[in-house]
Each structure stands twice: as structure tokens, then as C-alpha cells.
Amino acid sequence: MPGVPLEGRPEAGESQWGSLMLKVIHVRKPALIGCAAPLFVGLLLMLMLAPVLQAQVSTADIVGTIKDSTDAVVGGARVTATNLATGLTYQTLSNSRGEFAIPLLPVGHYQIRVEATGFKSWNIADAPLDVGDRFRADAKMEVGALEQSIQVEASAAALQTESAMVGTVVDQSQVKDLPINGRNFIQLAQIVPGANN
């Protein structure tokens, strides 16, 4: 019979397929695989939780919406934030909904300027940004020449409406003047309003 090996019929544990003889082989898994499974699960769990954990931030953001006097949004407006101490400028354009964001700005005082064709420029002369701030600069544009400008006085917001994060800045004078044993940063965190022991 063609395709049958000369040895005869297949034995137990073997199977025949055409002219091939297949032998079932059992492989023992190494002991290392048994140890690696918990490590793999732990690594996977840490990677899944990484986005949830927040690190300290050392920057601030400027966000806002640009509208005209009829509350229609102004898209394509150029927004410029200039750091008053360093002179560095950061620019962006408002989107079709009139919204803009300038993220990851170093802390400091900024001049914010909004310009759009057919409108007067809109300015905030001094916007203070602290660590973690999300400064809201909603511009109300008025029809006019670009050379004309609208000046807006900015002050620190009493309530940050852009983020649910609660925080405060402990400045250099507080670190220097407060009677804290050894300048332990944990003790500095405990003097902040709303901190729990």
C-alpha cells in the first residue's frame, strides 16, 4: 500500500498522515515561566495605573474662548503670551469654536494679547501664573482697527474653575521664616489649608 511505512502500523502515541509519521512529544515547561507570571502581572498592573498617578507640576496653562460683541465665536485669532521677565513669547491660534490653550508655560507674569482681522486687539498687561495654574483669559473682541486695543486688568482668580485640583504655593519667604524643624517638606505640606495628617 503506497504511503505506509515499512515498519507497519503506527504504534500508540503516533499518528499517520500520508507518508509522514508524526510523533507526539510532551515538553515540560521550565520552572522560570512559573516565576515570571506574577512578575508579568505586577508589571502590567503598574503600567495600567501609571496614567492615574499624577506627578508634581512646575508649569501653568493659559486657556480661553474668543468671542465678538454679539457672543459669536472668533476662530483663527492669534493669541500671544509673553513672559514679562524673560521676553519669551508663546503663540497659538483659536480653533473654529473660538477656544485656545497655551500649555506648559513656565511660572511668572505674562502679557496676553489676542489679535484677529477686523477687530481691535485685546490685551491683559500682567497675568500672574503660579505652579499648576490654569489661567482663564476669555477675550471679548470689538470691531475696529487692529492698531486699536482693549486693555483688561487681570487678577488672580478666587476659584480655579478649570481644574478640580486643590493646591497652593509655599513661597521662599514662608520656607525661610516659618518655624519648621529641619525644613522638612512634609511639614510644609501640612500647613497648607485643606491638608490632612
ZAKE-520318 format. One record per residue (C-alpha): residue in three letters; x, y, z. Coordinates in nm, 3 decimals. Layout:
# residues N
<marlum->ALA&xx->X&yy->Y&zz->Z>
...
***
This chain:
# residues 197
<marlum->MET&xx->0.000&yy->0.000&zz->0.000>
<marlum->PRO&xx->0.155&yy->0.326&zz->-0.103>
<marlum->GLY&xx->0.236&yy->0.573&zz->0.175>
<marlum->VAL&xx->0.252&yy->0.310&zz->0.451>
<marlum->PRO&xx->0.591&yy->0.290&zz->0.617>
<marlum->LEU&xx->0.778&yy->-0.036&zz->0.603>
<marlum->GLU&xx->0.768&yy->-0.077&zz->0.979>
<marlum->GLY&xx->0.396&yy->-0.144&zz->0.965>
<marlum->ARG&xx->0.111&yy->0.006&zz->1.156>
<marlum->PRO&xx->0.163&yy->0.312&zz->1.377>
<marlum->GLU&xx->0.211&yy->0.248&zz->1.746>
<marlum->ALA&xx->0.032&yy->0.418&zz->2.034>
<marlum->GLY&xx->0.120&yy->0.787&zz->2.061>
<marlum->GLU&xx->0.190&yy->0.807&zz->1.688>
<marlum->SER&xx->-0.038&yy->0.906&zz->1.403>
<marlum->GLN&xx->-0.017&yy->0.859&zz->1.029>
<marlum->TRP&xx->-0.086&yy->1.121&zz->0.768>
<marlum->GLY&xx->0.004&yy->1.042&zz->0.413>
<marlum->SER&xx->0.367&yy->0.932&zz->0.410>
<marlum->LEU&xx->0.457&yy->1.130&zz->0.722>
<marlum->MET&xx->0.497&yy->0.982&zz->1.064>
<marlum->LEU&xx->0.420&yy->1.221&zz->1.346>
<marlum->LYS&xx->0.523&yy->1.154&zz->1.697>
<marlum->VAL&xx->0.357&yy->1.330&zz->1.990>
<marlum->ILE&xx->0.619&yy->1.490&zz->2.208>
<marlum->HIS&xx->0.541&yy->1.627&zz->2.551>
<marlum->VAL&xx->0.755&yy->1.927&zz->2.653>
<marlum->ARG&xx->0.793&yy->2.022&zz->3.017>
<marlum->LYS&xx->0.780&yy->2.395&zz->3.083>
<marlum->PRO&xx->1.085&yy->2.534&zz->3.259>
<marlum->ALA&xx->1.046&yy->2.641&zz->3.621>
<marlum->LEU&xx->1.132&yy->3.002&zz->3.527>
<marlum->ILE&xx->0.797&yy->3.052&zz->3.347>
<marlum->GLY&xx->0.611&yy->2.977&zz->3.670>
<marlum->CYS&xx->0.802&yy->3.256&zz->3.849>
<marlum->ALA&xx->0.766&yy->3.507&zz->3.565>
<marlum->ALA&xx->0.385&yy->3.507&zz->3.564>
<marlum->PRO&xx->0.343&yy->3.705&zz->3.890>
<marlum->LEU&xx->0.613&yy->3.948&zz->3.778>
<marlum->PHE&xx->0.439&yy->3.998&zz->3.445>
<marlum->VAL&xx->0.104&yy->4.061&zz->3.615>
<marlum->GLY&xx->0.265&yy->4.312&zz->3.853>
<marlum->LEU&xx->0.433&yy->4.495&zz->3.566>
<marlum->LEU&xx->0.108&yy->4.502&zz->3.370>
<marlum->LEU&xx->-0.078&yy->4.642&zz->3.672>
<marlum->MET&xx->0.181&yy->4.918&zz->3.721>
<marlum->LEU&xx->0.157&yy->5.018&zz->3.355>
<marlum->MET&xx->-0.222&yy->5.037&zz->3.375>
<marlum->LEU&xx->-0.211&yy->5.257&zz->3.686>
<marlum->ALA&xx->0.062&yy->5.491&zz->3.559>
<marlum->PRO&xx->-0.176&yy->5.738&zz->3.386>
<marlum->VAL&xx->-0.380&yy->5.767&zz->3.705>
<marlum->LEU&xx->-0.084&yy->5.877&zz->3.914>
<marlum->GLN&xx->-0.004&yy->6.246&zz->3.886>
<marlum->ALA&xx->0.340&yy->6.391&zz->3.929>
<marlum->GLN&xx->0.423&yy->6.733&zz->4.059>
<marlum->VAL&xx->0.376&yy->7.004&zz->3.804>
<marlum->SER&xx->0.605&yy->7.302&zz->3.765>
<marlum->THR&xx->0.420&yy->7.476&zz->3.482>
<marlum->ALA&xx->0.095&yy->7.661&zz->3.419>
<marlum->ASP&xx->-0.153&yy->7.692&zz->3.131>
<marlum->ILE&xx->-0.347&yy->7.975&zz->2.970>
<marlum->VAL&xx->-0.685&yy->7.883&zz->2.821>
<marlum->GLY&xx->-0.981&yy->8.078&zz->2.695>
<marlum->THR&xx->-1.254&yy->8.143&zz->2.443>
<marlum->ILE&xx->-1.259&yy->8.431&zz->2.197>
<marlum->LYS&xx->-1.595&yy->8.590&zz->2.113>
<marlum->ASP&xx->-1.710&yy->8.911&zz->1.950>
<marlum->SER&xx->-1.957&yy->9.163&zz->2.094>
<marlum->THR&xx->-2.254&yy->8.952&zz->1.975>
<marlum->ASP&xx->-2.118&yy->8.639&zz->2.151>
<marlum->ALA&xx->-2.026&yy->8.476&zz->1.818>
<marlum->VAL&xx->-1.700&yy->8.282&zz->1.837>
<marlum->VAL&xx->-1.392&yy->8.413&zz->1.661>
<marlum->GLY&xx->-1.187&yy->8.136&zz->1.501>
<marlum->GLY&xx->-0.834&yy->8.180&zz->1.371>
<marlum->ALA&xx->-0.741&yy->8.458&zz->1.615>
<marlum->ARG&xx->-0.374&yy->8.474&zz->1.712>
<marlum->VAL&xx->-0.307&yy->8.452&zz->2.086>
<marlum->THR&xx->0.035&yy->8.556&zz->2.215>
<marlum->ALA&xx->0.161&yy->8.513&zz->2.572>
<marlum->THR&xx->0.484&yy->8.697&zz->2.654>
<marlum->ASN&xx->0.678&yy->8.624&zz->2.972>
<marlum->LEU&xx->0.749&yy->8.968&zz->3.121>
<marlum->ALA&xx->1.069&yy->8.855&zz->3.296>
<marlum->THR&xx->1.236&yy->8.669&zz->3.007>
<marlum->GLY&xx->1.067&yy->8.816&zz->2.698>
<marlum->LEU&xx->0.989&yy->8.467&zz->2.562>
<marlum->THR&xx->0.670&yy->8.454&zz->2.356>
<marlum->TYR&xx->0.431&yy->8.165&zz->2.306>
<marlum->GLN&xx->0.171&yy->8.175&zz->2.027>
<marlum->THR&xx->-0.131&yy->7.974&zz->1.919>
<marlum->LEU&xx->-0.445&yy->8.016&zz->1.709>
<marlum->SER&xx->-0.803&yy->7.979&zz->1.827>
<marlum->ASN&xx->-0.993&yy->7.688&zz->1.676>
<marlum->SER&xx->-1.329&yy->7.700&zz->1.495>
<marlum->ARG&xx->-1.509&yy->7.712&zz->1.833>
<marlum->GLY&xx->-1.301&yy->8.014&zz->1.938>
<marlum->GLU&xx->-1.112&yy->7.813&zz->2.201>
<marlum->PHE&xx->-0.738&yy->7.824&zz->2.259>
<marlum->ALA&xx->-0.485&yy->7.677&zz->2.500>
<marlum->ILE&xx->-0.121&yy->7.756&zz->2.565>
<marlum->PRO&xx->0.001&yy->7.470&zz->2.787>
<marlum->LEU&xx->0.319&yy->7.408&zz->2.986>
<marlum->LEU&xx->0.423&yy->7.769&zz->3.044>
<marlum->PRO&xx->0.697&yy->7.841&zz->3.298>
<marlum->VAL&xx->0.559&yy->8.023&zz->3.602>
<marlum->GLY&xx->0.581&yy->8.401&zz->3.604>
<marlum->HIS&xx->0.396&yy->8.709&zz->3.488>
<marlum->TYR&xx->0.265&yy->8.718&zz->3.131>
<marlum->GLN&xx->0.121&yy->8.971&zz->2.891>
<marlum->ILE&xx->-0.160&yy->8.812&zz->2.689>
<marlum->ARG&xx->-0.256&yy->8.959&zz->2.351>
<marlum->VAL&xx->-0.534&yy->8.844&zz->2.117>
<marlum->GLU&xx->-0.542&yy->8.968&zz->1.756>
<marlum->ALA&xx->-0.793&yy->8.895&zz->1.481>
<marlum->THR&xx->-0.853&yy->9.060&zz->1.144>
<marlum->GLY&xx->-1.126&yy->9.326&zz->1.163>
<marlum->PHE&xx->-1.112&yy->9.352&zz->1.543>
<marlum->LYS&xx->-0.930&yy->9.567&zz->1.796>
<marlum->SER&xx->-0.651&yy->9.381&zz->1.973>
<marlum->TRP&xx->-0.733&yy->9.258&zz->2.324>
<marlum->ASN&xx->-0.465&yy->9.274&zz->2.598>
<marlum->ILE&xx->-0.401&yy->9.170&zz->2.955>
<marlum->ALA&xx->-0.093&yy->9.360&zz->3.070>
<marlum->ASP&xx->0.002&yy->9.138&zz->3.365>
<marlum->ALA&xx->-0.138&yy->8.789&zz->3.423>
<marlum->PRO&xx->0.034&yy->8.615&zz->3.718>
<marlum->LEU&xx->0.082&yy->8.239&zz->3.674>
<marlum->ASP&xx->0.180&yy->8.013&zz->3.963>
<marlum->VAL&xx->0.260&yy->7.643&zz->3.965>
<marlum->GLY&xx->-0.034&yy->7.435&zz->3.841>
<marlum->ASP&xx->-0.250&yy->7.737&zz->3.747>
<marlum->ARG&xx->-0.489&yy->7.717&zz->3.456>
<marlum->PHE&xx->-0.542&yy->8.087&zz->3.387>
<marlum->ARG&xx->-0.865&yy->8.162&zz->3.201>
<marlum->ALA&xx->-0.844&yy->8.453&zz->2.955>
<marlum->ASP&xx->-1.179&yy->8.486&zz->2.776>
<marlum->ALA&xx->-1.149&yy->8.764&zz->2.518>
<marlum->LYS&xx->-1.443&yy->8.981&zz->2.411>
<marlum->MET&xx->-1.336&yy->9.132&zz->2.080>
<marlum->GLU&xx->-1.472&yy->9.461&zz->1.947>
<marlum->VAL&xx->-1.491&yy->9.559&zz->1.582>
<marlum->GLY&xx->-1.221&yy->9.809&zz->1.488>
<marlum->ALA&xx->-0.872&yy->9.851&zz->1.354>
<marlum->LEU&xx->-0.601&yy->9.615&zz->1.477>
<marlum->GLU&xx->-0.394&yy->9.913&zz->1.593>
<marlum->GLN&xx->-0.665&yy->9.998&zz->1.849>
<marlum->SER&xx->-0.661&yy->9.788&zz->2.162>
<marlum->ILE&xx->-0.874&yy->9.692&zz->2.460>
<marlum->GLN&xx->-0.689&yy->9.675&zz->2.794>
<marlum->VAL&xx->-0.810&yy->9.427&zz->3.054>
<marlum->GLU&xx->-0.699&yy->9.417&zz->3.417>
<marlum->ALA&xx->-0.624&yy->9.067&zz->3.541>
<marlum->SER&xx->-0.623&yy->8.944&zz->3.896>
<marlum->ALA&xx->-0.571&yy->8.605&zz->4.049>
<marlum->ALA&xx->-0.890&yy->8.403&zz->4.034>
<marlum->ALA&xx->-1.053&yy->8.334&zz->4.369>
<marlum->LEU&xx->-1.160&yy->7.993&zz->4.241>
<marlum->GLN&xx->-0.992&yy->7.784&zz->3.973>
<marlum->THR&xx->-1.281&yy->7.671&zz->3.753>
<marlum->GLU&xx->-1.061&yy->7.487&zz->3.500>
<marlum->SER&xx->-0.944&yy->7.211&zz->3.734>
<marlum->ALA&xx->-1.070&yy->7.024&zz->4.038>
<marlum->MET&xx->-0.717&yy->7.005&zz->4.177>
<marlum->VAL&xx->-0.662&yy->7.182&zz->4.509>
<marlum->GLY&xx->-0.318&yy->7.324&zz->4.573>
<marlum->THR&xx->-0.120&yy->7.619&zz->4.692>
<marlum->VAL&xx->0.228&yy->7.760&zz->4.655>
<marlum->VAL&xx->0.459&yy->7.778&zz->4.957>
<marlum->ASP&xx->0.693&yy->8.057&zz->4.858>
<marlum->GLN&xx->1.054&yy->8.116&zz->4.954>
<marlum->SER&xx->0.977&yy->8.362&zz->5.233>
<marlum->GLN&xx->0.747&yy->8.110&zz->5.404>
<marlum->VAL&xx->1.011&yy->7.838&zz->5.381>
<marlum->LYS&xx->1.269&yy->8.073&zz->5.532>
<marlum->ASP&xx->1.054&yy->8.235&zz->5.804>
<marlum->LEU&xx->0.829&yy->7.957&zz->5.933>
<marlum->PRO&xx->0.945&yy->7.775&zz->6.249>
<marlum->ILE&xx->0.972&yy->7.426&zz->6.098>
<marlum->ASN&xx->1.212&yy->7.172&zz->6.241>
<marlum->GLY&xx->1.479&yy->7.094&zz->5.981>
<marlum->ARG&xx->1.282&yy->7.241&zz->5.686>
<marlum->ASN&xx->1.109&yy->6.908&zz->5.633>
<marlum->PHE&xx->0.894&yy->6.938&zz->5.319>
<marlum->ILE&xx->0.626&yy->6.714&zz->5.474>
<marlum->GLN&xx->0.574&yy->6.974&zz->5.747>
<marlum->LEU&xx->0.544&yy->7.245&zz->5.482>
<marlum->ALA&xx->0.272&yy->7.046&zz->5.310>
<marlum->GLN&xx->0.081&yy->7.014&zz->5.638>
<marlum->ILE&xx->0.049&yy->7.393&zz->5.682>
<marlum->VAL&xx->-0.143&yy->7.426&zz->5.358>
<marlum->PRO&xx->-0.519&yy->7.482&zz->5.403>
<marlum->GLY&xx->-0.711&yy->7.161&zz->5.344>
<marlum->ALA&xx->-0.415&yy->6.929&zz->5.410>
<marlum->ASN&xx->-0.486&yy->6.616&zz->5.613>
<marlum->ASN&xx->-0.250&yy->6.449&zz->5.861>
***
